[in-house]
Amino acid sequence: MSTVRLGSTEIITNKNGFGALPIQRISDHDAVYLLQKAYENGMTYFDTARWYTDSEHKVGMAFTGMRDKLYIATKTGASNAEDFWKDLETSLNNLQTDYIDVYQFHNPAFCPKPGDESGLYDAALKAKEQGKIKHIGITNHRLSVANEAIESGLYETLQFPFCYLATEKDIELVEKCKEKDMGFVAMKALSGGLITNSAAAYAYLGQYDNVLPIWGVQRESELDEFISYIANPPVMTKEIEELIAKDREELLGEFCRGCGYCMPCPAGIEINNCARMSLLLRRSPSEGHLSKEGQEKMMKIENCLHCNQCKSKCPYGLDTPALLARNLEDYKNVLAGKVQV
C-alpha cells in the first residue's frame, strides 16, 4: 500500500484521497454508501468544501461517531473574518464534528496573511488556538498565489491542480513544497475528465512521494478503480509513458480545465463544459454531448454578451469568449457530419 505524509501536518494517509465535490449530484443514501465503502477499503483522507452545496452534510452523515479514524479537509470561500467564522461553524455543524483536520482558504485571489485587511489568517490562527481546526491550508489555481503561499511559510498544505499535463512551473511547486515540508494535495488529477486512464494518472503522481491526489468520485465503478490501486498501485511503464506523451501532445496549451471559477455566466452558458467541448467529444462518449439537451447548452454560446467577465475570472488567463466560439464552430461541424469524432 502506498502512503503519503502531508508535510509538517504529520498526516499519513493512503495515496488515494476522496474528493467529495461530485457527491453533490447523488442522493444522501448513495453518497454515504460511497464514502463508507471508501473508508472500509483503505481511504482515510476526505476533501470537501462549503461551496460544494450539501457535500459536507453527506460526509458528516457518513462518518458520525468515527471522527478519530479519518482525516477531513474542508474549505472556506470567505473574504472577511466575519464570514470565516460563519463558514467554520456551518462546516462543523454539517460535518458533525468539533474540529477539522485541514481547513483551507478556497482559491482566494490573494494570499491571506496576518494583519491584512481581510482578517482571514488571523481568524484561522484563533480557530486553531481554539482547537476547531488542526492545520491551515490554501487552495488555488494561480501560480503567483501558490508560490506566495509557499514562500510565506504560513501554510501547512497547498492544494493545486496537478496531473500528467503539468507544466514545469507546476512541477516546481511540488518540489518547493517538499523543500519547505509543506503538504501538497493534487486536485484535478484527471484534469476535469480529460484524462481517461486513471492508472496512468496514478502512476504519474506516484513518482512524487510528497503528493496526495484527491480523486473526484460520483459512481461506485470509479471508486472501485481507485480502491484497486491500494493493493496494486500502478507504476510507470513504457506503455503508460507513451500514452502520457500522446495526451500531452494533444492537450497541452490553451484549453479549459473545467474549474468553473468563470461561473456563473450572465447569459446562462455552461462555460466550464462548453469551452472544452471539442476535447470532451473526442475523449469521452459523445452521445450525451450531442443529445438535444447537449445541443441546447452549446447553442447558448450564440447568446454570449461579450462582457468578458469569464475572461477576467479565469485563473489560467484564457480568452474564454474566443475559446467558446471555436468550440461552438467545431460542435456544429460535428453535428453536420463534416467532422467525425
Number of C-alpha atoms within 10 A of each C-alpha: 10 14 16 21 20 23 21 14 17 12 15 15 19 17 28 24 25 24 23 25 20 16 26 17 13 14 12 18 11 15 25 20 14 21 26 15 17 23 18 11 14 17 22 20 25 22 24 26 23 20 15 16 13 19 27 29 22 24 24 20 19 22 20 11 11 9 16 8 10 15 18 23 21 26 26 24 16 19 17 14 17 13 14 23 17 12 19 23 15 15 25 19 15 18 25 19 17 13 22 24 21 21 30 26 25 21 21 17 14 13 21 24 16 14 10 11 11 17 17 25 22 16 17 26 16 13 20 17 11 11 14 19 22 19 21 24 26 27 25 23 20 18 15 12 19 22 17 14 24 22 13 12 11 18 20 25 26 27 25 24 23 24 22 20 22 15 12 8 11 16 14 13 19 22 17 15 22 18 11 14 20 25 26 30 24 22 24 22 27 25 20 17 17 20 20 13 13 18 18 23 24 24 19 21 23 21 11 15 16 23 25 27 30 22 25 22 22 20 14 15 10 13 18 15 12 24 20 13 18 18 12 11 17 19 15 17 12 8 10 18 14 11 14 19 14 11 15 14 11 10 15 11 10 12 16 26 19 18 18 15 14 19 16 14 15 12 14 13 22 17 27 21 21 26 26 20 23 20 19 16 18 12 14 15 11 14 10 12 19 17 11 10 10 14 16 12 17 24 15 16 21 12 11 17 12 12 12 14 16 23 18 14 16 20 17 17 12 16 16 25 20 13 19 25 17 15 20 23 11 16 23 16 13 16 12 10 10 10 11 10 12
